[in-house]
């Protein structure tokens, strides 16, 4: 499947987080409904997405725009971006 959340590792990570109680794992999904060439719901429907994530043991779902999510989890957007850039640049595990 092409498009957002079409990879098995996303679902495996959510399932593992619930199974092993990984309370510090945060998954931010940019749910724009688009794939490379058509709307994701026309390829393989994933709604109701929040219910699917919530079905994994211990996984809590918060919906909303990114700014609201950052505030809810007390995340620093600049820190997240910096960690991602370090990882992509090959500096190893982000701090």
Secondary structure, 3 states (H helix, E strand, C coil): CCCCCCCHHHHHHHHHHHHHCCCCCCCCCCCCCECCCCEHHHHCCCCCHHHHHHCCCCCCCCCCCHHHHHHHHCCCHHHHHHHHHHHHCCCCCCC
